[in-house]
Every structure is written in structure tokens, then in C-alpha cells.
Amino acid sequence: ADPAPADPAPADPVPGGDAQDGGGTGGAEGPGADATAPAVDSLRVRLRARPRARFTRSEPAQVTLALARKRGGRFRTVATIRRARPAGEAAVWIGRSAVRRPGRYRLRVVAADAAGNTSAAARTRFAVR
């Protein structure tokens, strides 16, 4: 009698990594799975009575805004904001307390969709006088 056939070798991993490796892709695998990372574009900051960050997303996503102020020659995070936003244009209130001090600031925005795909970071710098 012939021996039972051996199990086939495991399949190679899907190229592109996952949401934790910072590769800008990831998420569920298999046919029909969303493997497209969301995009964040047109990032700008408005510093009026209610400071806001405005940007567009290519698909619904959880966005993380990291605001940093330059102090002692390097940027230090002063606020991190997370919000779920639909596709299209959006505005997120930064908060006056986060930008109340004069100085140079940097804002970084990253979006993650429901499948776990992460966008490349959108960045901008601005000054508060």
C-alpha cells in the first residue's frame, strides 16, 4: 500500500505586510479582501477661533492626528486626536489649548480603514505667533 500523501507546503505570505509594519497595506487576506490603503490628501491647518485640520480621505477611515510643538530643537507631541471620518473632505477641531503657545508646530495625519490598511502619513508645518 502507498503511504498517505504529505500535506502541501504552506502558501507564501501575501506581499505587502500588515498594518503594524508601517508598510501602508495589510488587513484581511483572501479573494475580495480590501488590500488598498486609504489616502490622506490636501492637509491644511486653519488657526482662527477654533483651530482645525482639514483634509480629504479616499475611503471611510479612523484618522489619527499627532500634533507636535518644537521645543529645545526637537518636536514634542502635545496632542493626539483620533476620529472616525467618512470618505471625502473633513475637518477635525484641534483645540485651542493644544496650540495656545507661540512656536513652530508639525501635524501628522494617518488613516486606517476597517480592513486594517494604513495610509502613508500626510504632514504639514505651521507657526503660531
KEKOLFI-500334 format. One record per residue (C-alpha): residue in three letters; x, y, z. Coordinates in steps of 0.1 Angstrom, whole numbers, plus 5000, padded with zeros to 4 digits. Example, Ala and Ser with C-alpha at 12.3 -4.5 7.8 and 13.67 -1.06 7.14 Angstrom:
{r:Ala | c1:5123 | c2:4955 | c3:5078};
{r:Ser | c1:5137 | c2:4989 | c3:5071};
END
This chain:
{r:Ala | c1:5000 | c2:5000 | c3:5000};
{r:Asp | c1:5011 | c2:5035 | c3:4992};
{r:Pro | c1:5017 | c2:5059 | c3:5021};
{r:Ala | c1:4993 | c2:5088 | c3:5025};
{r:Pro | c1:5003 | c2:5119 | c3:5006};
{r:Ala | c1:5020 | c2:5146 | c3:5026};
{r:Asp | c1:5003 | c2:5178 | c3:5033};
{r:Pro | c1:5011 | c2:5205 | c3:5008};
{r:Ala | c1:5036 | c2:5232 | c3:5018};
{r:Pro | c1:5021 | c2:5263 | c3:5034};
{r:Ala | c1:5014 | c2:5291 | c3:5010};
{r:Asp | c1:5038 | c2:5320 | c3:5007};
{r:Pro | c1:5026 | c2:5351 | c3:5027};
{r:Val | c1:5008 | c2:5378 | c3:5009};
{r:Pro | c1:5033 | c2:5405 | c3:4999};
{r:Gly | c1:5029 | c2:5440 | c3:5015};
{r:Gly | c1:5030 | c2:5433 | c3:5052};
{r:Asp | c1:5004 | c2:5442 | c3:5077};
{r:Ala | c1:4991 | c2:5473 | c3:5094};
{r:Gln | c1:5017 | c2:5470 | c3:5122};
{r:Asp | c1:5048 | c2:5470 | c3:5100};
{r:Gly | c1:5041 | c2:5505 | c3:5086};
{r:Gly | c1:5040 | c2:5493 | c3:5051};
{r:Gly | c1:5009 | c2:5511 | c3:5041};
{r:Thr | c1:4989 | c2:5480 | c3:5033};
{r:Gly | c1:4977 | c2:5449 | c3:5052};
{r:Gly | c1:4944 | c2:5438 | c3:5065};
{r:Ala | c1:4923 | c2:5408 | c3:5056};
{r:Glu | c1:4936 | c2:5382 | c3:5031};
{r:Gly | c1:4918 | c2:5362 | c3:5005};
{r:Pro | c1:4897 | c2:5368 | c3:4975};
{r:Gly | c1:4877 | c2:5400 | c3:4976};
{r:Ala | c1:4896 | c2:5413 | c3:5006};
{r:Asp | c1:4903 | c2:5451 | c3:5008};
{r:Ala | c1:4941 | c2:5454 | c3:5003};
{r:Thr | c1:4940 | c2:5491 | c3:4993};
{r:Ala | c1:4953 | c2:5516 | c3:5018};
{r:Pro | c1:4933 | c2:5548 | c3:5023};
{r:Ala | c1:4949 | c2:5580 | c3:5011};
{r:Val | c1:4950 | c2:5613 | c3:5030};
{r:Asp | c1:4955 | c2:5644 | c3:5009};
{r:Ser | c1:4952 | c2:5682 | c3:5009};
{r:Leu | c1:4962 | c2:5686 | c3:5046};
{r:Arg | c1:4960 | c2:5721 | c3:5059};
{r:Val | c1:4956 | c2:5739 | c3:5092};
{r:Arg | c1:4933 | c2:5768 | c3:5100};
{r:Leu | c1:4942 | c2:5788 | c3:5131};
{r:Arg | c1:4912 | c2:5810 | c3:5138};
{r:Ala | c1:4888 | c2:5810 | c3:5168};
{r:Arg | c1:4885 | c2:5772 | c3:5165};
{r:Pro | c1:4918 | c2:5757 | c3:5152};
{r:Arg | c1:4911 | c2:5729 | c3:5127};
{r:Ala | c1:4929 | c2:5705 | c3:5105};
{r:Arg | c1:4912 | c2:5699 | c3:5071};
{r:Phe | c1:4920 | c2:5670 | c3:5047};
{r:Thr | c1:4904 | c2:5645 | c3:5023};
{r:Arg | c1:4903 | c2:5607 | c3:5025};
{r:Ser | c1:4898 | c2:5583 | c3:4997};
{r:Glu | c1:4876 | c2:5560 | c3:5018};
{r:Pro | c1:4860 | c2:5559 | c3:5053};
{r:Ala | c1:4887 | c2:5556 | c3:5079};
{r:Gln | c1:4898 | c2:5561 | c3:5115};
{r:Val | c1:4922 | c2:5591 | c3:5114};
{r:Thr | c1:4949 | c2:5598 | c3:5139};
{r:Leu | c1:4963 | c2:5633 | c3:5142};
{r:Ala | c1:4995 | c2:5638 | c3:5160};
{r:Leu | c1:5003 | c2:5675 | c3:5168};
{r:Ala | c1:5039 | c2:5683 | c3:5179};
{r:Arg | c1:5055 | c2:5716 | c3:5190};
{r:Lys | c1:5091 | c2:5724 | c3:5185};
{r:Arg | c1:5109 | c2:5728 | c3:5218};
{r:Gly | c1:5146 | c2:5726 | c3:5225};
{r:Gly | c1:5155 | c2:5719 | c3:5189};
{r:Arg | c1:5131 | c2:5689 | c3:5185};
{r:Phe | c1:5094 | c2:5683 | c3:5181};
{r:Arg | c1:5075 | c2:5670 | c3:5211};
{r:Thr | c1:5039 | c2:5657 | c3:5209};
{r:Val | c1:5014 | c2:5680 | c3:5225};
{r:Ala | c1:4981 | c2:5663 | c3:5214};
{r:Thr | c1:4969 | c2:5631 | c3:5197};
{r:Ile | c1:4934 | c2:5630 | c3:5183};
{r:Arg | c1:4916 | c2:5600 | c3:5169};
{r:Arg | c1:4883 | c2:5603 | c3:5149};
{r:Ala | c1:4863 | c2:5581 | c3:5126};
{r:Arg | c1:4855 | c2:5600 | c3:5094};
{r:Pro | c1:4837 | c2:5591 | c3:5061};
{r:Ala | c1:4853 | c2:5594 | c3:5027};
{r:Gly | c1:4858 | c2:5628 | c3:5013};
{r:Glu | c1:4866 | c2:5661 | c3:5029};
{r:Ala | c1:4867 | c2:5665 | c3:5067};
{r:Ala | c1:4877 | c2:5690 | c3:5094};
{r:Val | c1:4889 | c2:5680 | c3:5129};
{r:Trp | c1:4890 | c2:5705 | c3:5157};
{r:Ile | c1:4925 | c2:5706 | c3:5171};
{r:Gly | c1:4916 | c2:5726 | c3:5203};
{r:Arg | c1:4928 | c2:5760 | c3:5214};
{r:Ser | c1:4947 | c2:5746 | c3:5243};
{r:Ala | c1:4969 | c2:5724 | c3:5220};
{r:Val | c1:4981 | c2:5755 | c3:5200};
{r:Arg | c1:4979 | c2:5782 | c3:5226};
{r:Arg | c1:5017 | c2:5788 | c3:5229};
{r:Pro | c1:5036 | c2:5806 | c3:5202};
{r:Gly | c1:5060 | c2:5784 | c3:5183};
{r:Arg | c1:5066 | c2:5761 | c3:5154};
{r:Tyr | c1:5042 | c2:5731 | c3:5151};
{r:Arg | c1:5040 | c2:5699 | c3:5130};
{r:Leu | c1:5009 | c2:5679 | c3:5123};
{r:Arg | c1:5009 | c2:5643 | c3:5111};
{r:Val | c1:4977 | c2:5625 | c3:5099};
{r:Val | c1:4974 | c2:5588 | c3:5093};
{r:Ala | c1:4942 | c2:5569 | c3:5083};
{r:Ala | c1:4933 | c2:5533 | c3:5089};
{r:Asp | c1:4904 | c2:5516 | c3:5072};
{r:Ala | c1:4881 | c2:5488 | c3:5086};
{r:Ala | c1:4903 | c2:5461 | c3:5070};
{r:Gly | c1:4934 | c2:5474 | c3:5088};
{r:Asn | c1:4951 | c2:5491 | c3:5059};
{r:Thr | c1:4971 | c2:5522 | c3:5069};
{r:Ser | c1:4978 | c2:5553 | c3:5048};
{r:Ala | c1:5011 | c2:5570 | c3:5043};
{r:Ala | c1:5014 | c2:5599 | c3:5067};
{r:Ala | c1:5003 | c2:5634 | c3:5055};
{r:Arg | c1:5023 | c2:5661 | c3:5071};
{r:Thr | c1:5023 | c2:5699 | c3:5074};
{r:Arg | c1:5041 | c2:5725 | c3:5095};
{r:Phe | c1:5028 | c2:5758 | c3:5107};
{r:Ala | c1:5036 | c2:5786 | c3:5132};
{r:Val | c1:5016 | c2:5802 | c3:5160};
{r:Arg | c1:5026 | c2:5838 | c3:5167};
END
